[in-house]
Amino acid sequence: MRRTLGLALAMVLLASAAAAHADGRDVLEELGPCMAGAGLPADPECLAAFDVDGDGDVDLHDFAALQAGVDPVGGCCFDNYSCEILTEAACLAAGGGGEWLGAGSECGQCTLVRIRAITFGGTGSTTIKHDCAYPPCSSYGTQQWLDANHDGDVLDAGDHDYPVAYVRNSHVTLSGVQFWVSPSGTASGVQVRGYGPDGLTFTGTGNLSGSTLNVSGTLVSEGTLPNTVKYYPSFDIVWEVAFDGVNFVDGGTSSTRLYVTRSTPLGDCLESYFHISTQAADGLADEQPVIDAIWAEFADREVYNVDGERLGYYRGVLCASYCTYYSAPELVYYTTSQCGGWADLLRQCFRTQGLNSSVFVTAEPLTSALPLDCGSYPSSAAGFLVKNYTFNGWGTSCTAYPFSFNDPCGYYAAWPSPTCTDATGLPGQDNPNPASWFARHFIVKINMAYYDPSYGAGPFTGTQEEANMQWELGAMAGYFGRAQPSPSRAGVRKDIAQTRETYFDQ
């Protein structure tokens, strides 16, 4: 109805204008000030008089209609891929293979263009590797983005979307940029431009041969990535192509996982290391805030690999020997590990952000001599018990290990009546009651602070003595050793509060 009224009104205006001026020039002069453009607001009187196609604006569509005597207008495509908004008669009369697409058609309908392939690289880039249990792991490789069937997504067989990493404040460099074009043809010097996040833009030229448009050389971003750690779950580049150098048509959108690191990554460069550390430190640049942010990801005991799987500490295991995964690669691949894997993972996350000062620290019972135990066995502790344990009574007359302990793993013979039993203890990563008796434990030190990622505990600060004591007070229930020679049984002594009975060895 709106379009009909507009057309009728325009015809009246043209008829009125023809009576005064046969060429209708005064109507077009009145139109000029009303030409706000496509999608832009116009004066209500202008809309009433000149919105011929009833789309709520006054633009070239309306001008062409009025100029042609309100004949329908639409897109007109030419052999050189240019396009004009014309009437059907004007399109067919223009030459150059003009094809009228119909009333109301847009120029973007003339040519279908889709981004097909991109390779990321250049200064500041890092090759990311697949998660695997036992390095060396394979890299994702180049040509990180491929839409093999040019349907506008990378979800089909033969397609792929590989992750990309750059150091902060780097330019993004693209090569092997390729588009699919329909209808096919031949053209040189085709203008290409892409608009990425945070103001990054790409410009270049290419040559069309058949249905393939290959962009020449490399496209280096105008502008750089943020000068902070940054995670782009979808680094979208919106592409446009102009075959005539002027009229750009939609070229599709490429979407890539992109990680921006604080400094050049070190170590194995598995994707889960990027995924965990970069998301955690997003928006940060200074060293200590980055450390704190990564640690916070461990401290809440909810750590996920790149596949969204939660990682665990001795998940479902009460005996240390039942879990045989000891490293960060095993942890992110198999989703569970002993303490060594968790300490390794925290270090790898630091190293992925270019932080190389973290060290493994081994926590063990002190080996200083204690009174000989029952059976005259050496009384230095074999290991420790992590909270919590229940101690019944006052124990036996054995001086060093007065409480009898029936371990659940069968390393030692059972006591007739144990007086030390396992209770629900400190929660670990995705495990409310992990294995809790060990010969040693692994934690991490960086910038004079100690972190226990298996339990999300820390940081422990101060001197090594003070940090050691903080950790011990929070974690230790007691210490175990051999309490009798035949059969070999385990005895336990309680941890003595405020007396340091462990040490750190880095």
C-alpha angles and dihedrals in degrees: 000000000000092000091048093051091048092051092047092049092048091052091051090050092049092048090049091048092049090055091057099031119015094212094054090232095144092059092054090047090055089048094057099074090046095057099107093154139242115328093000124121118258135191111278091237090053091051091049092050106035112018090107097165093044096232096131098258141071111238144135091297090062093043093052091048093051092044092052095045096265095301111157114274132205146140119319116196123202132200091255090059092251119133138203134185103243144145116264091252093049091047095053091044095050097076124212093103094294114192118195111217096196138265115322094010119148128225092245088074092066097076132019113216126177130181106241111174140011134176118201121207143109133115113342096023124126128199111237121215132216117256108260134163100234120034145250084079122190120256124237088240132211133306085061094184123049129163096184096181094038094229094138099261139069097226101103135086109285093024123107141179111196124189122255131205132198135173113249119274091023128137115243110235122200129192136171090036108175136177133195114225133195128223094036121232146134126273139147132207092029110177117235129184135172132195116210134179123291094022098301112150134183127203133180147127134251146179127248119217116171108318096335124091111192117194113221122243122328132330112218115195120252098230129017137257116270116287089240139067107285138179120205109188085186118020096193122197114190108209131207131183131198116195092184094041091245114054110062121202130196112278099184131250130278118207123196137171104242128185122197113200131200094237138352108309119247131201131020097341095214112175095241089061089056092042095053101039100038096049090047096050097038110152096014131112112166117092103240096044088051090051091048093049094050090047091051088060088060097037094066089054093232109113122159132191122228090273091059094252116143115237121228142201112227086334107206092351128120096174119066093214091060091069112065100177113106109161141067094248090053091046097053091042101043094026096229137069148155120264092278091064092050093049089048092050093052090050092048090052090053091046092049087062089051095258106140103170101086119110138192113251123198117211115203140160116270112263097213114134120269128189112288112269133225110308092025092270120156106271105211110125120263092203146317141268119233116218134310119048131143118231117199121203125333098303129236133304091269103119103210102033108021098165121076115228126197102200115213092225102059098239089132133031117267122258118231090238117012118207098189117063135174117257132183102289143179110335115242132197106314090339125095093197114020128176106297113187121075145158088229143349133220125223136159134250125199130158092000093303128109124221129192104201095178089070099021087242125153161328094231109195143180124058118346088257092053094044091048090052093049091052093046095050091051098045115023125095097164149305131266135208142148110304101180133015105224115063094013108240134178122242128188136210123196122250110258109230116238091011114105110230100162134060139203120235115186 
